[in-house]
């Protein structure tokens, strides 16, 4: 009888201990599951804080008809590679007068990204990369953002700029922003500046006839659409030089 009673007590103790351990394990697992999304949130907000940690940007000449931004004055969602992290669907503006990238904060403020931390960004189907003078590009070319319009062997870049000018209309000062683009094509280990049809043809002297033909067949007028003409000529040259 004592043996039986002792056995029952041992079984009860063992079962209770096992149950308690099981309860503790389940509670521990629940805490870990609950902590996991919190850790993800902390990681995500830490990265976001890095992105939104810039100075506030104030839109100047906001009431003028012309503006300092690339293509449009309104926000466009884009991708930015910032300080080694990629951020997608970010509302942004590219101020090409100051060569700066602006994003919209959650509270609606304009935030200026630290230029040296912006590796590249994509907005309105244009891929801009920050290139350093004497390192990524020729020493005489300015460090800044370049639009990569053709990424083949003869890589083609566009430096997009605007200058701010003023005029007086009805005794009021009006600001306007004429745009000017500078084209560069990589060939023979360095970038060559292109502006005219003649300079483009002279860069590829062995294929002048073919390059003239491709513009003619595609009905591309160099003066009316310089960018399309240069990209088409460079792409054609790369295909012929294979």
Secondary structure, DSSP 8 states (H G I E B T S, - for coil): -HHHHHHHHHHHHHHHHHHHHHHHHHHHHHHHHHHHHHHHHHHHHHHHHHHT-SEE---TTTTSSS-SBSS-SS-EEEEEEETTEEEEEEEEEEETTTTEEEEE-TTS-EEE--GGGEEEEEETTEEEEEE-BTTTB-TTS-SEEEEEEE-SSS-EEEEEEEEEEEEEETTEEEEEEEEEEEEEEEETTEEEEE-SHHHHHHHTGGGHHHHHHHHHHTT--TTT-HHHHHHHHHHHHHHHT-
